[in-house]
Amino acid sequence: MTIEQFKKDYPVMTRFCYLNTASSGLLGEGLMEWRQNHDIDFLIGGSQFRLSVDQTLNSVRTDVANYFNAANKEVFLTPNFTFALKTLVSGMDKDKSVLLLQDDYPSLSFPFYSSGLKVKTIEITADLEDRILQEFNDNTPDVFAFSLVQYISGIKLDLNFINSLKKQYPDVLLIADATQYSGTEMFSFKDSGIDIFGGSGYKWLLAGYGNAYLLVKEAQQNNFYSNTLEIEPLEQPFLQSKSHLELHLEAGHLDTLNLGSLGYSLKQLSAVGQKEIEQHISRVATYAKEQFLSLGLLDGTIVKRTVKHSNIFNLQLSDKQAQLLSERNIVFSKRGPGVRLSFHLYNTEKDVDKVVKILRGNPK
């Protein structure tokens, strides 16, 4: 499948200049048809439809494992990343020290604060990787949790740096929220220095709401909820096959509609090609950064930063300029100090040009 063929599956793009995937990815016609067929099967099958639930979910688990180069036993399926992380953190020893980034996504930070863990934060600056390394050298944490891409600014952590950090500090648990990252670049969980990697599927993975994944390295799995190991496996026949963390992260009945949507979308993205997607997004994002820099619209931290930026930009615009963008059918979000624009597979340099033309003709 080519990128041009892929774009035709998203009718919203014929109505708007959609630059808001960082808030919500779009629903494609193919996924809509798949979901309709799924519910028709439920309609006419009732409980018989659920007889194949394990097969369906295991298929999705395999799709996730293949997409992120992970082992099936490292993949956990959940309704959303927030729920998964909160559940996981609740199973941590409470004497752990945690390092977070200041003003990171609330759903990432809240579980650590609410669980009573010892939390320290560091400011996000242009030399962020240097500051993280210095903090590790001065006061090594037990856990470092971070978003790979910051949801307000679009600042992206250098994955090579993360790998190097893990090699220097192998005992530190690295937890990455990839909700604003997954679907924009190729990623190998096996080869990364990250111990726990997860995200919700409704943004860049274009899978709709109600689905998420959590990848946990096998060596780390028994470090959570260690107090329940002695009573596992549970004696009920339908629970005996569940692994240690599945009993906690996949408790209850999982929804084949929403998780099946994740599997469908991963197959579609793979059909386009992860490398092709990465190159396309990188090209558009690089062009966007050049244009926004020329207009002086990016924060000084982004200007000074040498690490490659993501495909999310926060522009310092006036209310008048933001209103003009909205009037011209450009869809965006207001986040933090400015207007957030984000570019995905269905966007091109022409979308950047539309924004730039409006802003050049209407300075602050």
C-alpha positions in Angstrom: 0.0 0.0 0.0 1.4 3.4 -0.9 1.1 6.5 1.2 -1.2 8.1 -1.3 -3.5 5.1 -1.2 -3.5 5.2 2.6 -4.5 8.8 2.7 -7.6 8.2 0.7 -9.0 6.1 3.7 -9.4 9.2 5.8 -12.3 11.4 4.5 -11.6 14.1 7.2 -8.6 15.1 5.1 -10.9 16.3 2.3 -12.7 18.7 4.7 -9.9 20.0 6.9 -6.2 20.6 7.1 -6.0 18.2 10.0 -2.9 19.0 12.2 -4.2 17.5 15.4 -3.2 13.9 15.6 -1.4 14.6 18.8 -4.8 15.1 20.3 -6.7 12.4 18.3 -5.8 10.3 15.4 -8.4 9.9 12.6 -10.8 7.0 11.9 -10.3 5.4 8.5 -13.0 3.9 6.4 -11.3 0.5 6.4 -11.3 0.3 10.2 -14.9 1.5 10.4 -16.0 -1.3 8.1 -14.0 -3.8 10.1 -15.7 -2.6 13.3 -19.1 -2.9 11.7 -18.4 -6.5 10.7 -17.2 -7.3 14.1 -20.4 -6.1 15.7 -22.5 -7.9 13.2 -20.8 -11.1 14.2 -21.6 -10.3 17.8 -25.2 -9.4 16.9 -25.9 -12.8 15.3 -23.6 -14.9 17.4 -24.2 -13.8 21.0 -22.0 -15.8 23.4 -20.9 -18.0 20.5 -19.0 -15.0 19.2 -16.9 -14.9 22.3 -15.7 -18.5 22.0 -12.8 -17.3 19.9 -11.9 -14.4 22.2 -8.5 -16.0 23.2 -7.6 -16.5 19.6 -8.5 -13.0 18.7 -6.6 -11.4 21.5 -3.5 -13.6 21.0 -3.6 -12.4 17.3 -3.5 -8.8 18.5 -0.8 -9.6 20.9 1.3 -11.0 18.0 0.5 -7.9 15.9 1.9 -5.7 18.7 4.9 -7.9 19.3 5.8 -7.9 15.6 5.3 -4.1 15.2 7.6 -3.3 18.1 10.0 -6.2 17.8 9.1 -7.7 21.2 8.3 -11.2 22.4 4.6 -12.2 22.8 5.1 -12.8 26.5 6.3 -9.2 26.9 3.0 -7.8 25.5 0.0 -6.8 27.7 -3.2 -5.5 26.2 -5.2 -2.9 28.2 -8.0 -0.3 27.6 -5.6 2.6 27.9 -2.1 3.4 28.9 -3.1 5.4 32.0 -4.9 2.4 33.5 -2.0 0.1 32.7 0.7 2.4 34.2 -1.4 3.1 37.3 -1.9 -0.7 37.8 1.8 -1.4 37.3 3.0 1.3 39.7 0.6 0.1 42.3 2.5 -3.1 42.4 5.9 -1.4 43.0 7.8 -1.5 46.3 7.0 1.8 48.0 10.6 2.7 48.9 11.6 3.3 45.3 12.9 6.7 44.2 11.5 8.1 41.0 12.8 10.7 38.6 10.3 12.5 36.3 10.5 15.3 33.9 8.8 18.6 35.0 5.4 19.2 33.3 5.4 15.8 31.7 2.0 14.3 30.7 -0.2 14.1 33.9 -1.2 10.5 33.3 2.5 9.5 33.4 3.3 11.5 36.6 0.1 11.0 38.6 0.5 7.2 39.3 3.9 7.8 41.0 2.8 10.7 43.1 -0.5 9.0 44.1 1.3 5.8 45.1 3.4 7.5 47.7 6.8 7.0 46.0 9.7 9.4 46.4 9.5 11.6 43.4 12.0 14.2 42.1 11.6 16.2 38.9 14.0 18.0 36.6 13.3 20.9 34.2 13.1 20.3 30.5 15.8 22.4 28.9 17.7 22.5 25.6 20.4 20.2 27.1 17.9 17.8 28.6 20.0 14.6 28.0 23.0 16.2 29.8 20.8 17.2 32.7 19.4 13.7 33.0 22.9 12.2 33.0 24.1 14.6 35.6 21.2 13.8 37.8 21.9 10.1 37.5 25.6 10.7 38.4 24.7 12.8 41.4 21.7 11.0 42.8 20.9 7.8 40.9 17.1 7.0 41.0 15.5 3.6 41.2 13.1 4.5 38.4 13.2 7.0 35.5 9.8 7.5 33.9 9.4 9.8 30.9 7.4 10.5 27.7 9.6 9.9 24.7 7.9 12.9 23.1 6.6 15.8 25.2 2.9 16.4 24.5 3.1 20.2 24.8 6.4 21.1 23.2 7.2 18.1 21.0 10.7 17.7 22.4 11.9 14.2 21.8 14.4 12.3 23.9 17.3 10.9 22.0 16.8 7.1 22.0 20.6 6.5 21.5 21.0 8.4 24.8 18.4 6.3 26.5 20.3 3.1 25.4 23.6 4.5 26.6 22.0 5.5 29.9 20.7 2.0 30.4 24.2 0.5 29.8 25.7 2.9 32.3 22.9 2.3 34.9 21.5 -1.2 34.2 19.7 -1.4 37.6 17.6 1.7 37.0 14.1 0.9 35.7 13.4 2.9 32.6 9.7 3.4 31.8 8.6 5.2 28.6 5.3 6.6 27.7 5.2 6.2 23.9 1.7 7.5 23.2 3.0 10.6 21.3 5.7 8.5 19.6 4.5 5.1 18.5 3.5 5.1 14.9 6.0 7.9 13.9 9.2 5.9 13.8 10.5 2.4 13.7 11.2 1.0 17.2 12.7 -2.2 18.5 11.8 -3.0 22.1 14.2 -5.9 22.0 17.2 -3.6 21.1 16.2 -0.6 23.2 17.4 0.1 26.7 13.8 0.6 27.9 12.3 -1.8 30.4 8.7 -0.8 30.1 7.2 0.8 26.9 3.6 1.6 26.4 1.0 3.8 24.9 -2.6 4.2 23.9 -3.6 3.5 20.3 -5.9 6.4 19.5 -3.2 8.9 18.4 -0.5 8.0 15.9 -1.5 4.4 15.6 -4.9 5.4 14.3 -6.7 2.6 16.2 -9.5 4.5 17.8 -10.2 4.7 21.5 -10.3 2.0 24.2 -7.1 0.2 23.3 -3.5 0.3 24.5 -0.4 -1.9 24.9 2.3 -2.3 27.6 5.6 -4.0 26.9 7.4 -5.3 29.9 10.8 -7.0 29.6 10.6 -10.5 30.9 13.3 -10.0 33.5 11.2 -7.2 35.2 7.9 -8.9 35.3 8.2 -10.6 38.7 9.4 -7.3 40.3 5.8 -6.1 40.3 3.2 -7.5 42.7 5.8 -9.9 44.1 3.4 -10.6 47.1 1.0 -12.5 44.8 3.5 -14.9 43.3 2.9 -17.5 46.0 -0.8 -17.8 45.3 -0.4 -18.1 41.5 -1.6 -19.6 39.2 -5.2 -19.2 40.4 -7.2 -22.4 40.6 -10.1 -21.4 38.4 -9.7 -23.1 35.0 -10.3 -19.9 33.0 -7.5 -18.1 35.0 -4.9 -20.8 35.2 -3.3 -19.9 31.8 -2.8 -16.2 32.8 0.8 -15.2 33.5 1.7 -13.2 36.6 1.3 -9.7 35.2 -1.7 -10.8 33.0 -3.6 -11.4 36.3 -3.1 -7.7 37.1 -2.9 -5.9 33.8 -5.5 -8.0 31.9 -8.0 -8.6 34.6 -11.6 -9.0 33.6 -13.0 -9.3 30.0 -11.0 -7.6 27.3 -12.9 -5.9 24.5 -12.3 -7.5 21.1 -13.8 -4.5 19.3 -11.3 -2.0 20.6 -8.3 -4.3 20.8 -9.1 -5.8 17.5 -9.1 -2.2 16.1 -5.5 -1.9 17.3 -4.5 -5.1 15.6 -6.2 -4.0 12.3 -4.4 -0.6 12.4 -1.0 -2.1 13.1 -1.5 -4.4 10.0 -2.4 -1.3 7.9 0.6 0.7 9.0 2.8 -2.3 8.4 1.4 -2.6 4.9 2.5 0.9 4.2 5.9 0.2 5.7 7.3 1.5 9.0 10.4 2.8 7.3 8.4 4.6 4.7 6.2 6.1 7.4 9.2 7.3 9.4 10.8 8.9 6.3 7.7 10.7 5.3 6.9 12.1 8.7 10.6 13.1 9.2 10.6 14.9 5.9 7.4 16.9 6.7 8.5 17.6 10.3 11.9 18.8 9.2 10.4 21.2 6.6 7.8 22.4 9.2 10.6 23.2 11.7 12.5 25.2 9.1 9.5 27.2 8.2 8.4 27.9 11.8 12.0 28.9 12.7 12.1 31.4 9.8 8.9 33.0 11.2 10.4 33.1 14.8 7.4 31.1 16.2 9.3 28.4 18.2 10.3 28.6 21.8 14.0 29.3 22.6 14.4 25.8 24.1 13.5 24.3 20.7 15.8 26.7 18.8 18.8 25.8 21.0 18.2 22.1 21.1 20.5 20.0 18.9 18.7 16.7 19.2 16.2 16.0 16.3 12.8 17.3 17.0 9.5 15.3 16.7 6.6 16.0 14.5 4.8 18.1 17.1 5.2 21.9 17.3 4.0 24.5 19.7 3.8 27.9 18.0 3.8 31.2 19.9 0.7 32.8 18.2 -1.6 35.6 19.1 -5.3 34.8 19.7 -6.0 36.6 16.4 -3.6 34.3 14.5 -5.1 31.2 16.1 -8.6 32.3 15.1 -7.5 32.8 11.5 -6.1 29.3 11.4 -9.4 27.9 12.7 -11.4 30.0 10.2 -9.3 28.5 7.4 -10.3 24.9 8.4 -6.9 24.1 10.0 -7.5 21.8 13.0 -5.1 22.2 16.0 -5.1 22.2 19.8 -4.2 24.9 22.2 -1.7 23.4 24.7 0.5 25.2 27.2 1.7 28.6 26.0 0.6 28.3 22.4 -1.0 26.5 19.5 0.1 22.9 18.9 0.3 21.6 15.4 1.2 17.9 14.7 1.9 16.2 11.4 1.2 12.6 10.5 1.3 10.2 7.5 -1.7 11.9 5.8 0.0 15.3 6.0 2.4 16.8 3.5 4.6 19.9 3.1 1.5 21.5 1.5 -0.2 21.5 4.9 2.8 23.4 6.3 2.6 25.9 3.5 -1.1 26.6 4.2 -0.2 27.5 7.8 2.8 29.6 6.9 0.9 31.5 4.2 -1.7 32.5 6.7 0.8 33.5 9.4 3.0 35.5 7.0 0.1 37.5 5.8 -1.1 38.1 9.3 1.7 38.9 11.8 1.0 39.3 15.5 
